[in-house]
Amino acid sequence: MTGGGGLRFTGGTLPDLVLGTEWIVDAYACDPSALRSCAALGQLFARIVDELGLHPTGEPVWHVFPGQGGITGVLVLTESHLACHTFPERGFAAFDLYCCRPSLEWPWAERLADALGAVEVRVRSVRRGEL
């Protein structure tokens, strides 16, 4: 480390950087039928991508668990990834968005209430790669 906090490399000093932000989102008291719906989750992924100006590398991949189980979904982005895991039997959904470029906050509580009927939403953000 240098006095300025940057790493030394052959070309000089690398400035302090944050390599991305990860949003960890927990949604509670959701509508179980929405948590079992690839269509509802697909629309939600599309809205997140559109409103945050993200760039998918392809289509989302969904794994639907049998019976009354939930869904796991992942969308690879040029900026990193968006993932969700739903637990309809508990009315719970977990989301993870990692973005390696600066982006604006997103109204998770409002959007998850709209899309999934979430009553409570907890959002944490973690700056990744800070030195």
Secondary structure, 3 states (H helix, E strand, C coil): CCCCCCEEECCEEECCCCCEEEEEEEEECCCHHHHCCHHHHHHHHHHHHHHHCCCECCCCEEEECCCCCCEEEEEEECCEEEEEEEEHHHCEEEEEEEECCCCCCCCHHHHHHHHHCCCEEEEEEEEECCC
